[in-house]
Amino acid sequence: MESDELKNKLENISVPHVSPLQHKEDLKLSILSTKKSANISYVLLSIPAIILLGAISQSAFHVLLPPWSWMVKYGSLMPLWLRMLIFITVLIVLPIVAALLNILSIVWVKYDNEKKVLNIAIRLRTINIIIIAVTTLTALLFIGHTIAEWITGAS
């Protein structure tokens, strides 16, 4: 094909008409990046995982690992409200925050100004869905444990 023929073909290509504001109408915004929220969730989940690993190693192998060993050694010096605050923060609040970060990362938001409609879509990312499931299960497990201890009156 010669350059003149190519030039004629390129000049005769029909280009669809796009209004200048159409790209704004079709823009969907995710609130957070899925990779960043997954990485932040790994850090947030590593804290309860380390604590639980220490508790499991003590009960199964009678080996104290930090930071669990610090909690065992100095826990009696702390008031009950402070121990409960640490327990709730580490084992309930951090997993819930990690789950919320991942929920925000897979949610896509689109607002149609003309129709006054807010469209919300969920982008299925496997790692984020797994993190949401694990964090929610972890938080619910310890919420149930806390409620069961409160009902039985154990401290």
DSSP file with accessible surface (Angstrom, degrees, kcal/mol):
  #  RESIDUE AA STRUCTURE BP1 BP2  ACC     N-H-->O    O-->H-N    N-H-->O    O-->H-N    TCO  KAPPA ALPHA  PHI   PSI    X-CA   Y-CA   Z-CA
    1    1 A M              0   0  149      0, 0.0     2,-0.1     0, 0.0     0, 0.0   0.000 360.0 360.0 360.0 132.6    0.0    0.0    0.0
    2    2 A E     >  -     0   0  128      1,-0.1     4,-2.2     4,-0.0     5,-0.2  -0.409 360.0-110.6 -84.9 164.5    1.4    3.4   -1.0
    3    3 A S  H  > S+     0   0   92      1,-0.2     4,-2.4     2,-0.2     5,-0.2   0.840 116.5  55.2 -66.2 -32.2    1.4    6.4    1.3
    4    4 A D  H  > S+     0   0  103      2,-0.2     4,-2.3     1,-0.2    -1,-0.2   0.919 109.2  46.9 -67.6 -41.4   -1.3    8.2   -0.8
    5    5 A E  H  > S+     0   0   99      2,-0.2     4,-2.4     1,-0.2    -2,-0.2   0.916 113.6  48.4 -65.1 -43.3   -3.7    5.3   -0.5
    6    6 A L  H  X S+     0   0   85     -4,-2.2     4,-2.5     2,-0.2     5,-0.2   0.917 110.4  51.6 -62.3 -41.3   -3.1    5.0    3.2
    7    7 A K  H  X S+     0   0  121     -4,-2.4     4,-2.1     1,-0.2    -2,-0.2   0.927 110.4  48.7 -63.5 -41.8   -3.6    8.8    3.6
    8    8 A N  H  X S+     0   0   88     -4,-2.3     4,-1.6     1,-0.2    -1,-0.2   0.908 111.8  49.0 -65.0 -41.9   -6.9    8.6    1.7
    9    9 A K  H  < S+     0   0  123     -4,-2.4     4,-0.4     1,-0.2    -1,-0.2   0.911 111.7  48.6 -64.5 -42.5   -8.1    5.7    3.9
   10   10 A L  H >< S+     0   0  108     -4,-2.5     3,-0.7     1,-0.2    -1,-0.2   0.864 110.9  50.7 -66.9 -35.2   -7.2    7.4    7.1
   11   11 A E  H 3< S+     0   0  122     -4,-2.1    -1,-0.2     1,-0.2    -2,-0.2   0.818 110.3  50.2 -71.5 -27.5   -8.9   10.6    6.0
   12   12 A N  T 3< S+     0   0  133     -4,-1.6     2,-0.3    -5,-0.2    -1,-0.2   0.400  79.9 118.5 -93.6   3.1  -12.1    8.7    5.1
   13   13 A I    <   -     0   0  103     -3,-0.7     2,-0.5    -4,-0.4    -3,-0.0  -0.521  66.2-126.8 -69.5 133.3  -12.4    6.8    8.4
   14   14 A S        -     0   0  110     -2,-0.3    -1,-0.1     1,-0.0    -2,-0.1  -0.681  21.8-156.8 -85.2 130.0  -15.6    7.7   10.2
   15   15 A V        -     0   0  122     -2,-0.5     2,-0.1     1,-0.0    -1,-0.0  -0.892  20.1-117.0-107.3 129.6  -15.1    8.9   13.7
   16   16 A P        -     0   0  107      0, 0.0     2,-0.5     0, 0.0    -1,-0.0  -0.395  30.5-114.0 -65.6 146.3  -17.9    8.6   16.2
   17   17 A H        -     0   0  174     -2,-0.1     2,-0.5     0, 0.0     0, 0.0  -0.685  35.2-175.9 -84.9 125.7  -19.2   11.9   17.6
   18   18 A V        -     0   0   86     -2,-0.5     5,-0.0     2,-0.0     0, 0.0  -0.988  23.6-127.8-123.8 127.1  -18.5   12.2   21.4
   19   19 A S    >   -     0   0   47     -2,-0.5     3,-1.5     1,-0.1     4,-0.4  -0.396  25.6-116.4 -69.4 152.1  -19.7   15.2   23.3
   20   20 A P  T 3  S+     0   0  109      0, 0.0     3,-0.3     0, 0.0     4,-0.2   0.789 113.2  45.5 -62.8 -26.1  -17.0   16.9   25.3
   21   21 A L  T >> S+     0   0  103      1,-0.2     4,-1.2     2,-0.1     3,-0.6   0.432  84.5  94.3 -97.9   2.8  -18.7   16.1   28.7
   22   22 A Q  H <> S+     0   0   71     -3,-1.5     4,-1.6     1,-0.2     3,-0.3   0.878  78.9  58.7 -66.3 -34.4  -19.5   12.5   27.9
   23   23 A H  H 34 S+     0   0  125     -4,-0.4     4,-0.3    -3,-0.3    -1,-0.2   0.853 103.5  53.7 -63.7 -29.9  -16.3   11.2   29.6
   24   24 A K  H X4 S+     0   0  134     -3,-0.6     3,-0.6     1,-0.2    -1,-0.2   0.842 105.6  53.0 -72.4 -31.7  -17.4   12.9   32.9
   25   25 A E  H 3< S+     0   0  101     -4,-1.2    -1,-0.2    -3,-0.3    -2,-0.2   0.845 112.1  44.2 -71.0 -32.8  -20.8   11.1   32.7
   26   26 A D  T 3< S+     0   0   92     -4,-1.6     2,-0.4     2,-0.1    -1,-0.2   0.362  84.8 119.3 -95.0   6.4  -19.2    7.7   32.4
   27   27 A L    <   -     0   0  100     -3,-0.6     2,-0.5    -4,-0.3    84,-0.3  -0.588  43.4-167.8 -77.1 124.5  -16.5    8.2   35.0
   28   28 A K        -     0   0   98     -2,-0.4     2,-0.5    82,-0.1    82,-0.2  -0.963   7.6-153.5-111.5 132.0  -16.7    5.7   37.9
   29   29 A L  E     -A  109   0A 107     80,-2.4    80,-2.4    -2,-0.5     2,-0.4  -0.891   5.0-152.3-109.8 128.1  -14.6    6.5   40.9
   30   30 A S  E     -A  108   0A  43     -2,-0.5    78,-0.2    78,-0.2    75,-0.1  -0.762  16.1-139.3 -89.5 146.3  -13.3    3.9   43.3
   31   31 A I  S    S+     0   0   94     76,-1.0     2,-0.3    73,-0.9    74,-0.2   0.902  81.2  12.1 -76.3 -38.3  -12.9    5.4   46.8
   32   32 A L  S    S-     0   0   62     72,-0.8     2,-0.2    75,-0.2    -1,-0.2  -0.944  85.8 -98.6-134.4 158.7   -9.6    3.6   47.5
   33   33 A S     >  -     0   0   55     -2,-0.3     4,-2.3     1,-0.1     5,-0.2  -0.550  27.2-137.7 -73.8 138.7   -7.1    1.7   45.4
   34   34 A T  H  > S+     0   0   10     -2,-0.2     4,-1.9    71,-0.2     5,-0.1   0.886 102.2  47.6 -68.1 -38.3   -7.5   -2.1   45.8
   35   35 A K  H  > S+     0   0  142      2,-0.2     4,-2.4     1,-0.2    -1,-0.2   0.917 113.1  47.4 -69.1 -42.8   -3.8   -2.8   46.1
   36   36 A K  H  > S+     0   0  146      2,-0.2     4,-2.5     1,-0.2     5,-0.2   0.915 112.8  48.4 -65.3 -42.3   -3.2   -0.1   48.6
   37   37 A S  H  X S+     0   0    2     -4,-2.3     4,-2.3     2,-0.2    -1,-0.2   0.880 110.9  51.3 -67.5 -34.1   -6.1   -1.2   50.8
   38   38 A A  H  X S+     0   0    4     -4,-1.9     4,-2.0    -5,-0.2    -2,-0.2   0.929 111.5  47.7 -66.0 -41.8   -5.0   -4.8   50.6
   39   39 A N  H  X S+     0   0   94     -4,-2.4     4,-1.6     2,-0.2    -2,-0.2   0.906 112.4  48.2 -65.9 -41.7   -1.5   -3.8   51.7
   40   40 A I  H  X S+     0   0   85     -4,-2.5     4,-2.6     1,-0.2    -1,-0.2   0.908 110.2  53.3 -64.1 -38.3   -2.8   -1.7   54.6
   41   41 A S  H  X S+     0   0    0     -4,-2.3     4,-2.7     1,-0.2    -2,-0.2   0.867 103.3  56.5 -65.4 -36.3   -5.1   -4.6   55.6
   42   42 A Y  H  X S+     0   0  110     -4,-2.0     4,-1.4     2,-0.2    -1,-0.2   0.925 110.3  45.0 -59.7 -42.7   -2.1   -6.9   55.7
   43   43 A V  H  X S+     0   0   91     -4,-1.6     4,-1.0     2,-0.2     3,-0.3   0.937 114.1  48.4 -66.8 -45.0   -0.4   -4.6   58.2
   44   44 A L  H  < S+     0   0   31     -4,-2.6     3,-0.2     1,-0.2    -2,-0.2   0.866 114.7  45.8 -64.1 -35.8   -3.6   -4.2   60.2
   45   45 A L  H  X S+     0   0   34     -4,-2.7     4,-1.8     1,-0.2    -1,-0.2   0.690 100.0  68.4 -81.5 -18.6   -4.2   -7.9   60.3
   46   46 A S  H  X S+     0   0   50     -4,-1.4     4,-2.4    -3,-0.3     5,-0.2   0.856  93.8  59.2 -68.3 -30.7   -0.6   -8.8   61.2
   47   47 A I  H  X S+     0   0   73     -4,-1.0     4,-2.0    -3,-0.2     5,-0.2   0.972 110.7  37.9 -65.5 -53.6   -1.1   -7.2   64.7
   48   48 A P  H  > S+     0   0    4      0, 0.0     4,-2.9     0, 0.0     5,-0.2   0.884 114.9  57.1 -65.6 -30.4   -3.9   -9.5   65.8
   49   49 A A  H  X S+     0   0   55     -4,-1.8     4,-2.5     2,-0.2    -2,-0.2   0.912 107.2  47.4 -65.4 -39.8   -2.3  -12.4   64.0
   50   50 A I  H  X S+     0   0   85     -4,-2.4     4,-2.2     2,-0.2    18,-0.2   0.920 113.5  48.0 -66.5 -42.5    0.9  -11.9   66.0
   51   51 A I  H  X S+     0   0   15     -4,-2.0     4,-2.1     1,-0.2    -2,-0.2   0.938 114.2  46.2 -62.9 -46.4   -1.1  -11.7   69.3
   52   52 A L  H  X S+     0   0   53     -4,-2.9     4,-2.7     1,-0.2     5,-0.2   0.877 109.8  54.4 -66.6 -36.0   -3.1  -14.8   68.4
   53   53 A L  H  X S+     0   0  106     -4,-2.5     4,-2.6    -5,-0.2    -1,-0.2   0.910 108.9  49.1 -62.8 -40.7    0.1  -16.7   67.4
   54   54 A G  H  X S+     0   0    1     -4,-2.2     4,-1.8     2,-0.2    11,-0.3   0.906 111.9  48.1 -64.5 -40.8    1.6  -15.9   70.8
   55   55 A A  H  X S+     0   0   23     -4,-2.1     4,-2.4     2,-0.2    -2,-0.2   0.911 113.3  47.6 -67.0 -40.4   -1.6  -17.1   72.6
   56   56 A I  H  X S+     0   0   98     -4,-2.7     4,-2.9     1,-0.2     5,-0.5   0.913 110.5  51.7 -67.5 -40.7   -1.7  -20.3   70.6
   57   57 A S  H  X S+     0   0   11     -4,-2.6     4,-1.7    -5,-0.2     6,-1.6   0.868 111.4  48.4 -66.0 -32.3    2.0  -21.0   71.2
   58   58 A Q  H  X S+     0   0   63     -4,-1.8     4,-1.1     4,-0.3    -2,-0.2   0.942 116.9  40.3 -71.3 -45.7    1.5  -20.5   74.9
   59   59 A S  H  < S+     0   0   88     -4,-2.4    -2,-0.2     2,-0.2    -3,-0.2   0.871 126.9  32.6 -74.4 -33.2   -1.5  -22.8   75.2
   60   60 A A  H  < S+     0   0   56     -4,-2.9    -3,-0.2    -5,-0.2    -2,-0.2   0.889 137.6  15.9 -89.9 -41.5   -0.3  -25.5   72.8
   61   61 A F  H  < S-     0   0  149     -4,-1.7    -3,-0.2    -5,-0.5    -2,-0.2   0.391  92.2-122.9-115.9  -0.9    3.5  -25.5   73.3
   62   62 A H     <  +     0   0  162     -4,-1.1     2,-0.5    -5,-0.4    -4,-0.3   0.872  67.2 135.5  56.9  40.3    3.9  -23.6   76.6
   63   63 A V        -     0   0   75     -6,-1.6     2,-0.5    -9,-0.1    -1,-0.2  -0.983  48.5-143.5-119.8 124.7    6.2  -21.1   74.9
   64   64 A L        -     0   0   87     -2,-0.5    -9,-0.1    -3,-0.1   -10,-0.1  -0.785  19.6-175.4 -91.9 124.4    5.7  -17.4   75.5
   65   65 A L    >>  -     0   0   68     -2,-0.5     4,-2.0   -11,-0.3     3,-0.7  -0.932  31.5 -78.8-115.7 141.4    6.3  -15.1   72.5
   66   66 A P  T 34 S+     0   0   70      0, 0.0   -12,-0.0     0, 0.0     0, 0.0  -0.451 109.8  25.6 -69.0 151.3    6.2  -11.3   72.6
   67   67 A P  T 3> S+     0   0   33      0, 0.0     4,-1.8     0, 0.0     5,-0.2  -0.978 126.1  51.0 -83.6  -2.4    3.9   -9.3   72.6
   68   68 A W  H <> S+     0   0   62     -3,-0.7     4,-2.3     1,-0.2     5,-0.2   0.899 107.6  55.4 -63.4 -38.7    1.7  -12.0   74.2
   69   69 A S  H  X S+     0   0   23     -4,-2.0     4,-2.7     1,-0.2    -1,-0.2   0.874 106.1  51.7 -63.1 -35.4    4.4  -12.6   76.9
   70   70 A W  H  > S+     0   0  152      2,-0.2     4,-3.0     1,-0.2     5,-0.3   0.895 109.2  49.9 -66.3 -39.3    4.3   -8.9   77.8
   71   71 A M  H  X S+     0   0   61     -4,-1.8     4,-1.2     2,-0.2    -2,-0.2   0.882 113.6  45.8 -67.6 -36.3    0.6   -9.0   78.1
   72   72 A V  H  < S+     0   0   64     -4,-2.3     4,-0.4     2,-0.2    -2,-0.2   0.931 118.5  42.1 -69.8 -43.3    0.8  -12.1   80.4
   73   73 A K  H  < S+     0   0  141     -4,-2.7     3,-0.2    -5,-0.2    -2,-0.2   0.920 130.3  23.5 -71.8 -44.1    3.6  -10.7   82.5
   74   74 A Y  H >X S+     0   0  112     -4,-3.0     3,-0.9    -5,-0.2     4,-0.7   0.412  96.0  93.8-106.3   2.1    2.3   -7.1   82.8
   75   75 A G  G >< S+     0   0    6     -4,-1.2     3,-0.8    -5,-0.3    -1,-0.2   0.846  81.4  57.9 -64.0 -33.3   -1.4   -7.6   82.3
   76   76 A S  G 34 S+     0   0   96     -4,-0.4    -1,-0.3     1,-0.2    -2,-0.1   0.747 101.7  56.8 -70.9 -20.0   -2.1   -8.0   86.0
   77   77 A L  G <4 S+     0   0  134     -3,-0.9    -1,-0.2    -4,-0.1    -2,-0.2   0.691  95.1  80.5 -81.7 -18.6   -0.6   -4.5   86.6
   78   78 A M  S << S-     0   0   47     -3,-0.8     2,-0.0    -4,-0.7     5,-0.0  -0.623  89.0-108.9 -88.1 146.4   -3.0   -2.9   84.2
   79   79 A P     >  -     0   0   61      0, 0.0     4,-2.0     0, 0.0     3,-0.4  -0.314  31.3-110.3 -67.5 159.4   -6.6   -2.1   85.2
   80   80 A L  H  > S+     0   0   91      1,-0.2     4,-2.6     2,-0.2     5,-0.2   0.885 116.2  56.5 -60.5 -39.7   -9.4   -4.2   83.7
   81   81 A W  H  > S+     0   0  174      1,-0.2     4,-2.1     2,-0.2    -1,-0.2   0.874 107.5  49.1 -63.6 -34.7  -10.7   -1.4   81.5
   82   82 A L  H  > S+     0   0   53     -3,-0.4     4,-2.5     2,-0.2    -1,-0.2   0.917 110.7  49.5 -71.2 -40.6   -7.3   -0.9   79.8
   83   83 A R  H  X S+     0   0  107     -4,-2.0     4,-2.5     1,-0.2    -2,-0.2   0.914 112.9  47.6 -62.7 -40.9   -6.9   -4.7   79.2
   84   84 A M  H  X S+     0   0   63     -4,-2.6     4,-3.0     2,-0.2     5,-0.2   0.888 109.8  53.1 -67.7 -36.9  -10.4   -4.7   77.6
   85   85 A L  H  X S+     0   0   92     -4,-2.1     4,-2.6    -5,-0.2     5,-0.2   0.926 111.0  46.0 -63.6 -43.3   -9.6   -1.7   75.5
   86   86 A I  H  X S+     0   0   56     -4,-2.5     4,-2.7     2,-0.2     5,-0.4   0.934 114.2  49.2 -63.3 -45.5   -6.4   -3.4   74.2
   87   87 A F  H  X S+     0   0   46     -4,-2.5     4,-2.4     1,-0.2     5,-0.4   0.949 114.5  43.8 -59.2 -48.8   -8.4   -6.6   73.5
   88   88 A I  H  X>S+     0   0   65     -4,-3.0     5,-2.6     1,-0.2     4,-1.7   0.917 116.1  47.6 -66.5 -42.0  -11.2   -4.8   71.7
   89   89 A T  I  <>S+     0   0   56     -4,-2.6     5,-2.2    -5,-0.2    -2,-0.2   0.954 119.1  37.3 -64.7 -48.9   -8.9   -2.6   69.7
   90   90 A V  I  <5S+     0   0   22     -4,-2.7    -2,-0.2    -5,-0.2    -3,-0.2   0.919 127.9  30.3 -73.3 -43.5   -6.5   -5.3   68.6
   91   91 A L  I  <5S+     0   0   11     -4,-2.4    51,-0.3    -5,-0.4    -3,-0.2   0.613 134.4  19.0 -99.2 -11.3   -9.0   -8.2   68.0
   92   92 A I  I  X5S+     0   0   17     -4,-1.7     4,-1.8    -5,-0.4    -3,-0.2   0.693 122.7  43.7-121.5 -52.2  -12.2   -6.4   67.0
   93   93 A V  I  ><S+     0   0   62     -5,-2.6     4,-2.8     2,-0.2     5,-0.2   0.935 111.7  51.7 -69.3 -45.9  -11.5   -2.8   65.8
   94   94 A L  H  ><S+     0   0   30     -5,-2.2     4,-2.4    -6,-0.3    -1,-0.2   0.925 111.9  46.2 -61.2 -44.9   -8.4   -3.5   63.6
   95   95 A P  H  > S+     0   0    0      0, 0.0     4,-2.4     0, 0.0    -1,-0.2   0.906 112.7  50.7 -64.0 -35.9  -10.1   -6.3   61.6
   96   96 A I  H  X S+     0   0   67     -4,-1.8     4,-2.6     2,-0.2    -2,-0.2   0.920 110.3  49.4 -66.7 -40.6  -13.3   -4.2   61.2
   97   97 A V  H  X S+     0   0   57     -4,-2.8     4,-2.5     2,-0.2    -1,-0.2   0.924 111.0  50.1 -62.5 -42.4  -11.2   -1.2   59.9
   98   98 A A  H  X S+     0   0    0     -4,-2.4     4,-1.9    -5,-0.2    -2,-0.2   0.910 111.1  49.0 -62.6 -40.5   -9.4   -3.6   57.5
   99   99 A A  H  X S+     0   0    5     -4,-2.4     4,-2.4     1,-0.2    -2,-0.2   0.926 111.0  49.5 -65.1 -43.5  -12.7   -4.9   56.2
  100  100 A L  H  X S+     0   0   98     -4,-2.6     4,-2.6     1,-0.2    -2,-0.2   0.897 108.3  53.4 -64.0 -39.7  -14.1   -1.4   55.7
  101  101 A L  H  X S+     0   0   37     -4,-2.5     4,-1.3     1,-0.2    -1,-0.2   0.913 111.9  45.5 -60.3 -41.3  -11.0   -0.3   53.8
  102  102 A N  H  X S+     0   0    0     -4,-1.9     4,-1.2     2,-0.2    -2,-0.2   0.855 110.4  53.1 -73.4 -33.5  -11.4   -3.3   51.5
  103  103 A I  H  X S+     0   0   68     -4,-2.4     4,-0.9     1,-0.2     3,-0.5   0.935 109.9  48.9 -63.9 -43.3  -15.1   -2.6   51.1
  104  104 A L  H  < S+     0   0   71     -4,-2.6   -73,-0.9     1,-0.2   -72,-0.8   0.813 108.1  55.7 -65.9 -27.3  -14.4    1.0   50.1
  105  105 A S  H  < S+     0   0    0     -4,-1.3    -1,-0.2     1,-0.2   -71,-0.2   0.775 110.2  42.6 -78.9 -24.0  -11.8   -0.2   47.6
  106  106 A I  H  < S+     0   0    9     -4,-1.2    17,-3.6    -3,-0.5     2,-0.4   0.544  94.2  95.0 -98.6  -5.9  -14.1   -2.5   45.7
  107  107 A V  E  <  - B   0 122A  24     -4,-0.9   -76,-1.0    15,-0.2     2,-0.4  -0.730  57.7-162.8 -88.2 129.0  -17.0   -0.1   45.6
  108  108 A W  E     -AB  30 121A  60     13,-3.6    13,-2.9    -2,-0.4     2,-0.4  -0.938   4.9-156.8-111.3 136.2  -17.3    2.1   42.5
  109  109 A V  E     +AB  29 120A  42    -80,-2.4   -80,-2.4    -2,-0.4     2,-0.4  -0.924  13.7 176.0-119.2 133.7  -19.5    5.2   42.6
  110  110 A K  E     - B   0 119A  47      9,-2.8     9,-3.8    -2,-0.4     2,-0.5  -0.988  12.3-158.7-136.4 127.9  -21.1    6.9   39.6
  111  111 A Y  E     - B   0 118A 117     -2,-0.4     2,-0.9   -84,-0.3     7,-0.2  -0.923   5.6-155.6-111.0 124.1  -23.5    9.9   39.9
  112  112 A D  E  >> - B   0 117A  36      5,-3.4     5,-1.8    -2,-0.5     4,-1.2  -0.854   9.3-171.9 -97.0 103.3  -25.8   10.8   37.1
  113  113 A N  T  45S+     0   0  103     -2,-0.9    -1,-0.2     1,-0.2     5,-0.0   0.848  80.7  54.1 -67.1 -36.5  -26.5   14.5   37.6
  114  114 A E  T  45S+     0   0  163      1,-0.2    -1,-0.2    -3,-0.1    -2,-0.0   0.923 120.2  30.7 -65.9 -43.6  -29.2   14.7   34.9
  115  115 A K  T  45S-     0   0  146      2,-0.1    -1,-0.2     0, 0.0    -2,-0.2   0.518 103.4-127.5 -91.8  -7.0  -31.3   11.9   36.4
  116  116 A K  T  <5 +     0   0  142     -4,-1.2     2,-0.4     1,-0.2    -3,-0.2   0.936  60.8 142.3  56.7  51.2  -30.2   12.6   40.0
  117  117 A V  E   < -B  112   0A  59     -5,-1.8    -5,-3.4     2,-0.0     2,-0.6  -0.977  44.3-151.8-126.2 134.5  -29.2    8.9   40.5
  118  118 A L  E     -B  111   0A  98     -2,-0.4     2,-0.5    -7,-0.2    -7,-0.2  -0.929  15.4-160.7-104.8 115.0  -26.2    7.5   42.4
  119  119 A N  E     -B  110   0A  74     -9,-3.8    -9,-2.8    -2,-0.6     2,-0.5  -0.845   4.2-166.9 -97.9 130.8  -25.1    4.2   40.9
  120  120 A I  E     -B  109   0A 110     -2,-0.5     2,-0.3   -11,-0.2   -11,-0.2  -0.976   7.8-178.5-119.5 125.7  -23.0    2.0   43.1
  121  121 A A  E     -B  108   0A  35    -13,-2.9   -13,-3.6    -2,-0.5     2,-0.5  -0.883  20.3-136.4-121.1 153.7  -21.1   -1.0   41.6
  122  122 A I  E     -B  107   0A 111     -2,-0.3     2,-0.7   -15,-0.2   -15,-0.2  -0.952  10.6-150.4-113.5 122.9  -19.0   -3.6   43.2
  123  123 A R        -     0   0   97    -17,-3.6     2,-0.9    -2,-0.5    -2,-0.0  -0.832  19.8-133.6 -92.5 116.7  -15.8   -4.6   41.5
  124  124 A L        +     0   0  139     -2,-0.7     2,-0.5     4,-0.1    -2,-0.0  -0.619  32.3 170.1 -80.5 106.1  -15.0   -8.2   42.4
  125  125 A R     >  -     0   0   73     -2,-0.9     4,-2.4     1,-0.1     5,-0.2  -0.981  27.6-145.5-114.7 121.6  -11.3   -8.5   43.3
  126  126 A T  H  > S+     0   0  111     -2,-0.5     4,-2.5     1,-0.2     5,-0.2   0.903  95.3  48.4 -57.7 -48.1  -10.5  -11.9   44.8
  127  127 A I  H  > S+     0   0   66      1,-0.2     4,-2.4     2,-0.2    -1,-0.2   0.904 113.0  48.3 -64.2 -38.6   -7.9  -10.8   47.3
  128  128 A N  H  > S+     0   0    0      2,-0.2     4,-2.5     1,-0.2    -1,-0.2   0.896 111.1  50.2 -69.3 -37.6  -10.1   -8.0   48.6
  129  129 A I  H  X S+     0   0   69     -4,-2.4     4,-2.4     2,-0.2    -2,-0.2   0.916 111.5  49.2 -65.6 -40.6  -13.1  -10.3   49.0
  130  130 A I  H  X S+     0   0   91     -4,-2.5     4,-2.8    -5,-0.2     5,-0.2   0.930 111.4  48.8 -63.9 -43.5  -11.0  -12.8   50.9
  131  131 A I  H  X S+     0   0    8     -4,-2.4     4,-2.8     1,-0.2     5,-0.3   0.919 110.6  51.0 -63.3 -41.3   -9.6  -10.1   53.2
  132  132 A I  H  X S+     0   0   28     -4,-2.5     4,-2.3     1,-0.2     5,-0.2   0.934 112.5  46.6 -60.9 -44.5  -13.2   -8.9   53.8
  133  133 A A  H  X S+     0   0   59     -4,-2.4     4,-2.5     2,-0.2    -2,-0.2   0.940 114.9  45.5 -64.8 -45.5  -14.3  -12.4   54.7
  134  134 A V  H  X S+     0   0   74     -4,-2.8     4,-2.6     2,-0.2    -2,-0.2   0.931 115.5  46.0 -66.1 -44.8  -11.4  -13.2   57.0
  135  135 A T  H  X S+     0   0    0     -4,-2.8     4,-2.7    -5,-0.2     5,-0.2   0.910 113.9  48.1 -67.5 -40.3  -11.5   -9.8   58.8
  136  136 A T  H  X S+     0   0   57     -4,-2.3     4,-2.8    -5,-0.3     5,-0.2   0.925 113.0  48.2 -65.6 -43.1  -15.3  -10.0   59.3
  137  137 A L  H  X S+     0   0  126     -4,-2.5     4,-2.4    -5,-0.2    -2,-0.2   0.920 112.7  49.1 -62.8 -41.8  -15.1  -13.6   60.5
  138  138 A T  H  X S+     0   0   32     -4,-2.6     4,-2.1     2,-0.2     5,-0.2   0.939 113.4  45.6 -63.0 -47.9  -12.3  -12.6   62.9
  139  139 A A  H  X S+     0   0    3     -4,-2.7     4,-2.4     1,-0.2    -2,-0.2   0.930 114.2  48.1 -63.1 -44.3  -14.1   -9.6   64.3
  140  140 A L  H  X S+     0   0  107     -4,-2.8     4,-2.6    -5,-0.2    -1,-0.2   0.876 108.3  56.0 -65.7 -35.0  -17.4  -11.6   64.7
  141  141 A L  H  X S+     0   0  112     -4,-2.4     4,-2.1    -5,-0.2    -1,-0.2   0.942 112.9  40.1 -61.0 -46.7  -15.6  -14.4   66.4
  142  142 A F  H  X S+     0   0   28     -4,-2.1     4,-2.4   -51,-0.3    -2,-0.2   0.809 112.2  55.2 -78.2 -26.6  -14.2  -12.1   69.1
  143  143 A I  H  X S+     0   0   57     -4,-2.4     4,-2.5    -5,-0.2    -1,-0.2   0.937 111.2  46.4 -64.8 -45.1  -17.4  -10.1   69.4
  144  144 A G  H  X S+     0   0   38     -4,-2.6     4,-2.6     2,-0.2    -2,-0.2   0.902 111.8  51.4 -62.2 -39.8  -19.1  -13.4   70.1
  145  145 A H  H  X S+     0   0   86     -4,-2.1     4,-2.3     2,-0.2    -1,-0.2   0.916 110.7  48.5 -62.6 -42.9  -16.4  -14.4   72.5
  146  146 A T  H  X S+     0   0   31     -4,-2.4     4,-2.3     2,-0.2    -2,-0.2   0.921 112.5  47.6 -64.6 -43.5  -16.7  -11.1   74.4
  147  147 A I  H  X S+     0   0   87     -4,-2.5     4,-2.5     1,-0.2    -2,-0.2   0.920 111.4  51.1 -64.9 -40.5  -20.5  -11.4   74.6
  148  148 A A  H  X S+     0   0   53     -4,-2.6     4,-2.3     1,-0.2     6,-0.2   0.908 111.4  47.5 -64.3 -41.7  -20.2  -15.0   75.8
  149  149 A E  H  X>S+     0   0   68     -4,-2.3     4,-1.2     2,-0.2     5,-1.2   0.890 111.8  50.8 -65.3 -38.5  -17.8  -14.0   78.5
  150  150 A W  H  <5S+     0   0  204     -4,-2.3    -2,-0.2     2,-0.2    -1,-0.2   0.908 110.9  48.4 -65.7 -40.2  -20.0  -11.1   79.5
  151  151 A I  H  <5S+     0   0  122     -4,-2.5    -2,-0.2     1,-0.2    -1,-0.2   0.919 114.2  45.0 -66.9 -42.3  -23.1  -13.4   79.8
  152  152 A T  H  <5S-     0   0  108     -4,-2.3    -1,-0.2    -5,-0.2    -2,-0.2   0.673 108.7-125.0 -77.4 -15.5  -21.3  -16.0   81.9
  153  153 A G  T  <5 +     0   0   62     -4,-1.2    -3,-0.2     1,-0.3     2,-0.1   0.599  57.6 148.3  85.0   9.9  -19.7  -13.3   84.1
  154  154 A A      <       0   0   56     -5,-1.2    -1,-0.3    -6,-0.2    -2,-0.1  -0.464 360.0 360.0 -76.2 151.4  -16.2  -14.4   83.5
  155  155 A S              0   0  136     -2,-0.1    -1,-0.0    -5,-0.0    -5,-0.0  -0.913 360.0 360.0-132.3 360.0  -13.4  -11.8   83.6
